[in-house]
Amino acid sequence: MPKFAIVGTIEVAPGPRDQFLPLMMEHKARCLKDEPGTLQFEILLPHDDNTKVLFYEVYRDDAAFDVHRNGASFARWRQETAGMVVKIYGTRCAVLDERNQ
C-alpha cells in the first residue's frame, strides 16, 4: 500500500496568523511524536499572502491518516484555533516510489 500525502491550504482570519502559527507548530510536534503513522509534517508560509498557511503531510498509509484525522491532537488543534480558521482544503495524494509507479 502506498504512502498517503495531503497537500493543503488553511485560510486564516485576518489578524490572528501570529497567534495561529505557534498552535500549528505545537500540533505538528504532537503528531510527529505521538502518531507513529505520521511520517512528515511541513508548514509552509507563502511569501505573498499572509492569510494562508500551507501544509504538506505524509502518512504511512490511508489508515494512518484516519488515525491522525480522528485523533486527540487534531481535535485539540481544532478547538484551540476556533475562530482563527476560515477554511481548510487539501488534495489527497498517493506518494509514488519505485514500488508503485
C-alpha positions in Angstrom: 0.0 0.0 0.0 1.5 3.4 -1.0 2.2 6.2 1.4 -0.5 8.8 1.7 0.1 12.5 1.5 -2.0 15.6 1.8 -1.2 19.0 0.4 -3.4 21.7 1.8 -4.2 25.3 2.5 -5.6 26.9 5.6 -7.2 30.3 5.2 -6.6 32.2 8.4 -8.9 35.0 9.5 -7.3 38.5 9.2 -5.1 39.3 12.1 -4.5 36.2 14.1 -1.8 34.5 12.0 0.8 35.3 14.7 -1.4 33.6 17.2 -2.2 30.7 14.9 1.4 29.7 13.9 2.6 28.6 17.3 -0.6 26.4 17.7 0.2 24.9 14.3 3.8 24.2 15.3 2.7 22.6 18.6 0.2 20.4 16.6 3.0 19.3 14.2 5.2 18.4 17.1 2.5 16.3 18.8 1.6 14.5 15.6 5.2 13.6 14.8 5.8 12.4 18.4 2.5 10.6 19.2 1.3 9.3 15.8 3.6 6.5 14.6 2.0 6.6 11.1 2.7 10.4 10.7 6.0 10.4 8.7 6.4 14.0 7.7 4.5 17.3 8.5 5.7 20.5 6.9 4.2 24.0 7.4 4.7 26.5 4.6 4.2 30.2 4.6 3.5 31.9 1.2 5.7 35.0 0.6 2.8 36.9 -1.0 -0.3 36.0 1.1 -0.3 36.3 4.9 -3.9 35.0 5.1 -2.9 31.5 4.1 -0.8 28.7 5.7 0.0 25.7 3.5 0.9 22.2 4.8 2.4 19.0 3.4 1.8 15.8 5.4 2.9 12.3 4.7 1.5 9.2 6.4 2.4 5.5 6.3 -0.9 4.8 4.6 -4.6 5.8 4.4 -5.3 4.2 7.8 -2.6 6.3 9.5 -4.2 9.4 8.1 -7.6 8.3 9.5 -5.9 7.9 12.9 -4.5 11.4 12.6 -7.8 13.0 11.4 -9.7 11.4 14.3 -7.0 11.7 16.9 -6.6 13.8 20.0 -4.1 16.3 18.6 -6.3 17.2 15.6 -9.3 17.6 18.0 -7.2 19.8 20.3 -5.9 21.9 17.4 -9.4 22.5 16.0 -10.6 23.6 19.5 -7.5 25.9 20.0 -7.8 27.5 16.6 -11.6 28.0 16.6 -12.4 31.4 15.1 -9.0 31.7 13.5 -9.6 29.3 10.6 -11.8 30.5 7.8 -11.4 27.4 5.6 -9.3 24.3 5.2 -8.9 22.5 1.9 -6.5 19.9 0.6 -5.6 17.4 -2.1 -5.2 13.8 -1.1 -2.3 12.1 -2.9 -0.6 8.7 -3.3 3.2 9.0 -2.9 4.9 7.4 -5.8 8.1 5.4 -5.5 9.7 2.7 -7.4 7.3 0.0 -6.0 4.1 1.7 -7.1 4.8 3.6 -10.3 
